[in-house]
Amino acid sequence: MQRKAWFLAVGVVGPTLSWVGALADEPITELTEIVITAQKRTERLADVPVAASVVAPSVLAARNVGDISDLNNIVPSVDLVGTFNGRVPLGIRGISSNANEATVGIASGVAIMVDGVPVPSDSQSGNQLEDIKSVEVLKGPQATLGGRTASAGIINIVTRGPTDQLTADFSTTGTSDGEVRANGFIGGPIATDVLGSLSVYGNVRKFPIVNEYDDEKSNQHNDGVRGKLLVRPNDDLDITLTGDYHTSNSSGSNFTYRYVTPGAYLLFGTTPPPLPPPVVATLSQSAVLAGITPSPNNKYYNSPVLDSGSRIKDLNFNVNVDYRLGDLTLGSTTAFQHETQENIQDIFVNSSYFSNNFSDTFAAIIGPVPGSPATWAAFNNTQYQGIDVKQTSQEFKLLSPVDRPLTYLLGFFFSDQKVDLFTARTFTPAETDYNVSTDTKTYDLYGRTTWTIAPNTSLITGLRYNYDKLSYGYTQIGGAIDTANTSNSSAVVGDVSLQYKFDAHNMVYATYSRGYAPKVFNTGIYSGGNATAPSTPLGPTGQEHINSFEIGSKGAFWDNRVTVDAAVFYTIYSDYQVRRRTGGGVGFGG
């Protein structure tokens, strides 16, 4: 499968971004200089030869941004579906691939990072935008520095940290649609050469979806705490210790009926099954959609499953070390992340336990018959799913000074990501009880150079070698499926940019980048007992390959009061990996 993207993007930034750090009565004369860290070092946004956006704290506050999907209203070309009751389908420039139960461990296509540390694609750790200093969005393939998960772009969330002087603030937000948020922060010196910070947050969001059964709106509660310690034993060494804990609990459905074929029965369509009328009646719309009128504007459902929702816990630690060796800086980041998810779904979202009613009515008419619906297991409309995500990562990097004709960045990255998923459903015709375990290890070497070949002209080159080792195990509990497989793959990716600066605030660039997405095992093929043999990687090569071409400009005008960024890009995705539904099951195409 091949997919191409051709587009012109233009961004205009006015004085809104200049409010950072300005007094309320101070006249605004020009934009504050914006920096970006998503490319492994601190750079001016105006100097980065890629379409990028940096959302400042003032904008996050002014637009009431608290969830990563709120970026849709701020950053062009970003498409992030809401985080209620599930992981976020991530998209940039129309390219996305959502992590899902059919392909546990798949790369998302958009790399989410928190302070430069990649978040596992199956995780929801980066969903909440609280305690945030800024959000950086790099658009298009970013495989050179973003790695295996950045085939469509990078979103780097930069959090607040220790301050040199005692700083404290507290804010609350309330909205007319039922959202309440609170944030607190304190930072400052703790001891000689030791700085610290502590931030806490909590929020409640109510959604305009109402359960007629108990007249309750679907809602979500999020809470979190993050602490940081910055230790400076000497002028050449910085050690930052970070720990954070987050919870997210949601209840209610995110699904309502918008259209149902008139006269259709649940599971049987418009043709009634050859069963006694009382049995058929338990599957009718009047029985399963009591009190609900499907329509495009329907915001109501009727479900007795009151524990429908999700329970998520995140625990993260990382240690960042920066050691200056003369003109060079050696960096090390060690990170551990652990998330648990429990999801309970009313998979049919209807007003009766239809399977139990169907079975009871059947038995009342004909009596229990072995193998008949009268012997079906009790099914209370729910499917349970538990997910455990663990990732350990280590990155080393060596940075040269930035004020030289030739600058460079060299790095090594390793991660080990384990995802375990357990799903249970007692619906007899489609009963399921299975466990999927995946382990994805990646070993990467990367480098980037910037060579000033003329006073106003620079050549930027990047190269990365990725080696991935993917393994999985699938067990159908109580069934005949118990299978596993492994696959190793490697890829060389990179980019090259030619940049010309008219002055300190205006430049044009042309960039070619080569990206990829790693091999994928489709464990969804085992659903319903459709397959038992070990899965093999999808697609002709098992990998997705990307060639991207971009021409852009960045400029500041009217005495640096307005910036205009424009980009034209053409991107070819070969063997494009995307989830799709095939027949009665879930497939994954490449």
C-alpha positions in Angstrom: 0.0 0.0 0.0 1.3 3.4 -0.9 0.1 6.7 0.4 1.1 10.2 -0.7 0.6 13.6 0.9 1.0 16.9 -0.8 0.1 20.1 1.0 0.9 23.7 1.6 0.9 24.8 5.2 1.2 28.4 6.4 1.3 29.6 10.0 1.0 33.1 11.3 1.9 34.0 14.8 1.0 37.4 16.2 1.7 39.1 19.6 -0.2 36.4 21.5 3.0 34.4 22.0 4.8 37.5 23.3 2.8 37.6 26.5 5.2 35.1 28.2 6.7 36.9 31.1 5.2 40.3 30.2 3.5 42.5 32.8 -0.2 43.1 32.2 0.4 46.9 31.8 3.6 46.6 29.8 3.3 47.5 26.1 4.0 44.6 23.7 6.7 45.6 21.3 8.0 42.3 19.8 7.7 38.5 20.0 9.7 36.7 22.7 12.4 34.5 21.2 11.1 30.9 21.0 13.4 27.9 21.6 12.9 24.2 20.9 14.5 21.2 22.5 12.9 18.3 20.5 16.0 17.8 18.4 18.2 16.8 21.4 19.6 20.3 22.0 18.3 23.8 22.7 17.8 25.7 19.5 15.9 28.8 18.2 12.7 27.7 16.6 13.6 30.1 13.7 16.8 28.1 13.0 15.2 24.6 12.7 14.8 23.6 9.1 11.5 21.7 9.6 7.9 22.8 10.0 7.4 23.1 13.8 5.2 24.8 16.4 5.9 25.7 20.0 2.9 26.3 22.2 3.8 28.7 25.1 2.3 28.5 28.6 0.3 31.7 28.0 -1.4 30.1 25.0 -2.0 26.8 26.9 -3.7 28.8 29.7 -5.6 31.2 27.4 -7.1 28.3 25.4 -7.8 26.1 28.4 -5.5 23.3 27.2 -5.4 20.4 29.6 -5.7 17.3 27.4 -3.4 16.5 24.5 -6.3 16.4 22.1 -6.8 20.2 22.8 -3.8 20.8 20.5 -6.2 20.3 17.6 -7.5 23.8 18.2 -4.0 25.4 18.3 -1.5 23.6 16.1 -2.2 23.2 12.3 -2.0 19.7 10.8 -2.4 17.9 14.1 -5.3 15.5 14.6 -5.6 13.9 18.0 -8.8 12.1 19.1 -10.0 12.6 22.7 -8.4 10.6 25.4 -11.7 9.5 27.1 -11.8 5.7 27.7 -8.8 4.8 25.7 -5.5 5.6 24.0 -5.2 8.5 21.7 -5.2 8.0 17.9 -2.4 10.3 16.9 -2.2 12.0 13.5 0.0 14.7 11.9 -0.5 15.7 8.3 -3.2 13.0 7.8 -0.9 10.1 8.8 -1.7 8.1 11.9 -1.7 4.5 13.2 -3.2 3.8 16.6 -1.9 1.3 19.0 -4.6 -1.3 19.6 -5.4 -4.7 21.0 -5.0 -6.4 17.6 -1.3 -5.2 17.3 -0.1 -4.6 20.8 3.2 -2.8 20.9 2.8 -1.1 17.4 4.4 2.2 16.9 2.0 5.1 16.9 3.5 7.0 14.0 3.6 10.2 16.1 6.3 10.0 18.8 5.1 11.4 22.1 7.9 12.5 24.4 7.9 14.0 27.9 11.1 16.1 28.4 12.7 14.2 25.5 11.9 10.7 26.9 9.7 8.7 24.5 6.4 7.5 25.8 5.3 3.9 24.8 2.7 4.0 22.0 0.4 1.8 24.1 0.6 4.2 27.1 -1.5 7.2 28.0 1.2 8.8 30.1 1.4 11.9 27.8 -2.3 12.5 27.6 -2.5 15.2 30.3 -1.0 18.7 29.6 -0.8 19.9 33.2 2.4 21.3 34.8 3.6 22.2 31.3 6.3 24.7 30.3 5.7 24.3 26.6 4.6 21.8 23.9 6.8 21.3 20.8 5.4 19.8 17.6 7.6 18.8 14.7 5.7 17.8 11.6 6.6 15.2 9.0 8.9 12.2 9.4 11.5 12.7 12.2 13.1 9.3 12.3 16.7 10.6 12.5 16.3 12.0 16.1 12.8 10.6 16.9 13.4 7.0 16.1 11.0 4.2 15.3 7.8 5.9 16.5 8.2 9.2 14.6 7.2 8.3 11.1 4.6 11.2 11.0 6.1 13.6 13.6 7.0 14.4 17.2 5.1 16.0 20.1 7.5 16.8 22.9 6.0 17.9 26.2 8.3 20.1 28.3 7.5 20.2 32.0 8.3 22.7 34.6 11.3 22.2 36.8 13.5 23.5 39.6 14.0 27.3 39.9 17.0 29.3 41.2 14.7 31.4 43.4 11.7 30.4 45.5 8.7 30.4 43.2 5.1 29.3 43.9 1.8 29.6 42.1 -1.7 28.1 42.2 -4.5 28.3 39.6 -8.0 27.0 39.3 -10.3 26.8 36.3 -14.0 26.2 36.0 -16.1 26.1 32.8 -19.8 26.2 32.0 -19.6 22.7 30.5 -18.6 21.0 33.7 -14.8 21.1 33.7 -12.9 21.9 36.9 -9.1 22.1 37.1 -6.6 23.0 39.8 -2.8 23.3 39.5 -0.1 24.0 42.1 3.6 24.5 41.8 6.5 25.3 44.1 10.2 25.4 43.2 13.4 26.8 44.6 16.6 26.1 46.5 16.6 23.2 49.0 20.3 23.1 50.0 23.6 24.2 48.7 23.8 23.2 45.0 20.4 21.5 45.2 17.3 22.9 43.6 13.8 21.3 43.7 10.3 21.6 42.4 7.0 19.9 43.1 3.8 20.2 41.1 0.3 18.7 41.6 -2.8 18.8 39.6 -6.3 17.5 39.5 -9.1 17.9 37.0 -12.7 16.7 36.4 -14.3 16.7 33.0 -17.9 16.0 32.2 -18.9 15.1 28.7 -22.3 15.8 27.0 -23.2 12.1 26.9 -25.9 11.0 29.3 -26.8 7.5 30.5 -30.6 7.4 30.7 -30.4 4.5 33.2 -29.0 6.7 36.0 -29.1 10.2 34.5 -25.3 10.5 34.8 -23.0 12.2 32.4 -19.8 10.4 31.2 -16.9 11.9 33.1 -13.2 11.7 33.7 -11.1 12.4 36.8 -7.3 13.0 36.4 -4.8 13.6 39.2 -1.0 13.7 39.3 2.1 14.8 41.1 5.6 15.4 39.7 8.8 16.1 41.7 12.2 17.1 40.4 15.6 17.6 42.1 18.5 19.3 40.3 21.9 18.6 41.9 25.0 20.6 40.8 28.1 19.2 42.6 30.3 21.5 40.5 30.1 23.9 37.6 30.5 21.1 35.0 27.9 18.6 36.2 24.1 18.8 36.4 22.1 15.8 37.7 18.3 16.0 37.4 16.1 13.4 39.2 12.4 13.2 38.2 9.6 11.1 39.5 5.9 11.4 38.7 2.7 9.5 39.4 -0.6 10.0 37.5 -4.0 8.4 37.7 -6.9 8.7 35.3 -10.4 7.3 36.0 -13.3 7.6 33.6 -16.8 6.3 33.8 -19.6 6.1 31.3 -19.7 5.5 27.6 -18.1 7.4 24.7 -20.6 5.8 22.3 -24.2 6.7 21.3 -26.4 5.4 18.6 -26.7 7.8 15.7 -28.4 5.5 13.2 -30.0 2.1 13.3 -31.7 0.4 10.3 -35.4 0.5 10.8 -36.7 -2.9 11.8 -33.3 -4.4 12.4 -32.7 -6.9 15.3 -29.6 -7.0 17.4 -27.1 -9.4 15.8 -29.6 -10.6 13.1 -30.3 -7.6 10.9 -33.7 -7.1 9.4 -34.5 -10.8 9.0 -35.9 -12.2 12.2 -34.3 -15.5 13.3 -36.5 -18.6 13.1 -37.2 -18.6 16.8 -40.4 -18.1 18.9 -41.6 -14.5 18.8 -41.0 -13.9 22.6 -37.3 -14.9 22.0 -37.0 -12.7 18.9 -38.5 -9.8 20.9 -35.6 -9.7 23.3 -33.4 -8.6 20.4 -35.7 -6.0 19.0 -34.9 -2.3 19.1 -37.8 -1.6 21.5 -36.0 -4.0 24.0 -32.4 -3.1 23.5 -32.7 0.7 22.8 -35.5 1.5 25.3 -35.9 5.3 25.6 -33.3 6.0 22.9 -34.0 7.6 19.5 -31.0 7.3 17.3 -30.2 10.5 15.4 -27.1 12.4 14.3 -27.4 14.7 17.4 -28.2 11.9 19.9 -26.3 12.4 23.1 -28.1 9.7 25.1 -27.7 6.0 25.7 -29.3 3.6 28.1 -27.1 1.0 29.9 -27.3 -0.8 33.2 -23.5 -1.3 33.0 -22.5 1.4 35.5 -18.9 0.3 35.9 -18.1 1.0 32.2 -15.0 3.1 31.9 -11.2 2.9 32.5 -8.8 3.0 35.4 -5.2 4.0 34.6 -2.1 4.4 36.8 1.3 5.8 35.6 4.6 5.7 37.5 7.7 7.2 35.9 11.2 7.8 37.0 14.2 9.3 35.1 17.7 10.5 35.8 19.3 13.0 33.4 23.0 13.8 33.6 24.8 16.6 31.7 28.6 16.7 32.1 30.6 19.4 30.4 34.0 18.2 29.2 35.7 21.4 28.0 33.7 22.5 25.0 31.8 19.2 24.7 28.7 18.1 26.7 28.1 14.5 27.5 24.5 13.7 28.3 22.8 10.6 29.7 19.1 9.9 30.3 17.9 6.8 32.1 14.2 6.2 32.3 11.7 3.7 33.6 8.0 3.8 32.9 5.2 1.6 34.2 1.5 1.9 33.4 -1.5 -0.3 34.2 -4.9 0.0 32.4 -8.2 -1.6 33.2 -11.0 -1.0 30.7 -14.6 -2.2 31.0 -16.8 -1.8 28.0 -20.4 -2.2 27.4 -19.7 -3.6 23.9 -23.3 -3.3 22.7 -24.4 -0.3 24.8 -28.0 -1.3 25.2 -30.7 -1.1 27.9 -31.0 -4.8 28.7 -28.7 -7.8 29.4 -30.0 -9.1 26.1 -28.1 -12.4 26.1 -29.4 -13.4 29.5 -32.9 -12.4 28.6 -32.6 -14.3 25.3 -31.4 -17.4 27.1 -34.0 -17.2 29.9 -36.9 -16.7 27.4 -35.6 -19.5 25.3 -35.4 -21.9 28.3 -38.9 -20.8 29.5 -40.4 -21.9 26.2 -38.6 -25.1 25.4 -36.7 -26.0 28.5 -33.0 -26.5 28.8 -31.4 -28.3 25.9 -27.7 -29.1 26.0 -25.9 -26.8 23.6 -28.9 -24.5 23.3 -29.0 -20.8 24.3 -30.6 -22.0 27.5 -27.1 -23.3 28.6 -25.2 -20.1 27.6 -23.0 -18.5 30.2 -24.3 -15.3 31.8 -23.3 -12.2 29.8 -23.8 -8.8 31.3 -22.8 -6.9 28.2 -19.2 -6.3 29.3 -15.8 -7.0 28.0 -12.8 -6.6 30.3 -9.4 -5.6 29.2 -6.2 -5.2 31.3 -3.0 -3.8 29.9 0.4 -3.6 31.6 3.1 -1.4 29.9 6.7 -1.3 31.0 9.6 0.5 29.3 13.2 0.9 30.3 15.3 3.2 28.1 18.8 4.6 28.1 20.2 7.3 25.9 23.8 8.8 25.7 24.6 11.8 23.6 27.6 13.9 22.9 27.1 17.5 21.8 29.6 20.0 20.3 29.5 23.8 20.9 26.9 25.5 18.7 29.1 28.5 17.8 31.5 26.7 15.4 31.5 26.3 11.6 30.9 22.6 12.1 28.7 21.4 14.9 27.7 17.8 15.7 25.5 15.6 17.8 26.2 11.9 18.3 24.0 9.5 20.3 23.1 6.0 21.3 19.6 4.9 22.3 18.2 1.7 23.8 14.8 0.8 24.9 13.0 -2.4 26.1 9.3 -2.2 25.9 7.0 -4.9 27.3 3.3 -4.9 26.8 1.0 -7.5 28.3 -2.7 -7.5 27.4 -5.5 -9.7 28.8 -9.0 -9.7 27.4 -12.1 -11.6 28.7 -15.7 -11.7 27.3 -18.3 -14.3 28.3 -20.7 -13.8 25.4 -21.1 -17.4 24.4 -21.4 -17.1 20.6 -18.2 -15.0 20.6 -16.6 -15.9 23.9 -13.0 -14.9 24.3 -10.3 -15.2 27.0 -6.8 -14.5 25.8 -3.4 -13.0 26.7 -1.0 -11.3 24.4 2.6 -10.5 25.5 5.0 -8.5 23.4 8.6 -7.4 23.9 10.2 -4.8 21.6 13.8 -4.0 22.0 15.5 -1.3 19.9 19.2 -0.3 19.6 19.9 2.9 17.7 23.0 4.9 16.7 22.4 8.4 15.4 24.3 11.6 14.4 23.6 15.0 13.1 26.0 17.7 11.8 25.5 21.3 10.8 28.1 22.7 8.5 28.2 26.5 7.7 29.4 26.3 4.1 29.0 30.1 3.5 28.3 33.0 5.8 24.5 32.6 5.3 24.3 29.0 4.1 24.3 25.8 6.2 24.1 22.2 5.3 22.5 19.9 7.9 22.8 16.2 7.6 21.5 13.4 9.8 21.9 9.6 9.9 20.4 6.9 12.2 20.8 3.1 12.3 18.0 1.3 14.0 18.0 -2.4 15.0 14.7 -3.7 16.3 14.0 -7.1 17.9 10.3 -7.9 18.3 8.7 -10.9 19.9 5.2 -11.9 20.9 3.3 -14.7 22.6 -0.4 -15.3 22.2 -2.4 -17.7 24.4 -6.1 -18.4 24.0 -7.1 -19.6 27.5 -9.3 -22.7 27.3 -8.7 -23.0 23.6 -6.2 -24.5 21.2 -4.1 -21.4 20.4 -0.7 -21.1 22.0 1.7 -19.5 19.6 4.8 -17.2 19.6 7.3 -15.7 17.1 10.2 -13.3 16.9 11.6 -11.1 14.2 14.6 -8.9 13.8 15.0 -6.0 11.5 17.2 -3.0 10.8 16.9 0.3 8.9 19.1 3.2 8.0 17.3 6.5 7.9 18.3 10.1 7.7 17.8 13.6 6.4 19.6 16.4 4.6 18.7 20.1 4.6 20.0 23.2 2.9 19.3 26.4 4.7 19.8 30.0 3.7 19.5 32.9 6.2 18.7 36.4 5.0 19.2 37.7 8.5 18.8 36.6 12.1 15.0 36.3 11.7 14.4 35.2 8.1 15.4 32.1 6.3 14.4 29.5 3.7 15.2 25.8 3.6 14.8 22.6 1.6 14.8 19.2 3.4 14.7 15.6 2.3 14.1 13.0 5.0 14.0 9.2 4.9 11.9 7.4 7.6 10.4 4.1 8.4 8.1 2.2 10.7 9.2 -1.2 12.0 7.8 -4.6 11.3 4.4 -5.5 12.8 2.9 -8.8 14.0 -0.9 -8.8 13.6 -2.1 -10.8 16.6 -5.7 -9.9 15.6 -5.7 -12.9 13.2 -6.3 -15.2 16.1 -9.7 -13.6 17.0 -12.5 -16.2 16.8 -10.0 -19.0 16.2 -9.4 -17.9 12.6 -5.7 -18.9 12.8 -3.4 -21.0 15.0 0.0 -20.8 13.2 2.6 -18.3 14.2 2.1 -14.8 12.8 4.6 -13.4 10.3 5.5 -9.7 9.8 3.1 -7.9 7.5 3.8 -6.5 4.0 6.3 -7.3 1.3 9.2 -6.2 3.5 7.5 -6.0 6.9 8.5 -2.4 7.2 6.9 1.0 6.2 9.3 3.2 4.2 8.9 7.0 3.9 10.4 9.6 1.6 9.6 13.2 2.4 10.4 16.4 0.6 9.8 19.8 2.1 10.5 23.4 1.1 9.8 26.1 3.7 10.5 29.6 5.0 10.4 31.2 8.4 10.4 35.0 8.9 9.6 37.8 11.3 8.1 41.0 10.1 6.9 44.5 11.3 9.8 44.9 13.7 9.6 41.3 14.9 5.9 41.6 15.9 4.6 38.9 13.5 6.2 35.6 12.3 5.1 33.8 9.2 6.1 30.2 8.6 5.2 28.4 5.4 6.0 24.9 4.1 5.2 22.8 1.0 5.7 19.1 1.5 5.4 15.9 -0.6 5.6 12.7 1.3 5.4 9.1 0.0 4.6 6.3 2.4 5.3 2.9 0.9 3.9 -0.3 2.5 1.9 2.0 4.7 0.8 0.3 7.9 -2.8 1.0 9.0 -5.4 -0.8 11.1 -8.5 -1.9 9.2 -11.5 -4.0 9.7 -11.8 -7.1 7.5 -15.0 -9.2 7.5 -15.8 -10.0 11.1 -12.4 -9.3 12.6 -9.6 -6.8 12.9 -6.9 -6.8 10.3 -3.7 -4.8 9.8 -2.5 -3.9 6.3 0.9 -3.0 5.1 
